[in-house]
Amino acid sequence: MSIRVKPKQYAQLLYEVTKGKTADQLPSILSEFVLTLRKKHHTKYTHQIISFFKKIYNAEHNILEVYVESAEVLDDENSKSIQTYIEKNYPGQEIIFTKKVSPQLRGGVMIRVGDKMIDGSVLKNIIKFRQTMRIR
C-alpha cells in the first residue's frame, strides 16, 4: 500500500528543504525533488506544487501578489489609485503588481489579491444593474 502525497505536502516539503539554502545548493536539491516526483509518477502535479510553493513562500516572506486586469492600459492616475487602495487595505506587505490588458473586458478593471477577486468590470456592473431592475 502506498501513501499518496498531495501537491500541497510536496510544496511544503520543497519549501522546508530549500529554506536557507544558497543558490549553489538549489540545483541539486531541485534535481532530487524532480527525480522523486518522476519515481512516484507525480510529475503531473508540478503546476499545483509550484502554485502552493509560491503561496507558502509569499506568506512566509509577507509578499502579496496583486493581478490587475483591465480593458485598456491603465493611466498613471488609475494605477496609483489601485496601488493606494491595496496598500491601505493590506498594510506592511511587500506588494507585487502584475498588470494585464484584456480587451474582452470591454471596460473597467478586475483585481485579484491573493484568493480575493474585486470585479469592477463594466460587464459585471451591467449584470448587477439588470438583476436590480428585475427585483423592482
ABEGO torsion letter per residue (X at the ends): XBBBBBAAAAAAAAAAAABGBBAAAAAAAAAAAAAAAAAAGAAAAAAAAAAAAAAAAAAAAGBBBBBBBBABBBBAAAAAAAAAAAAAABBGBBBBBBBBBBAAAGEEBBBBBEABBBBABAAAAAAAAAAAAAAX
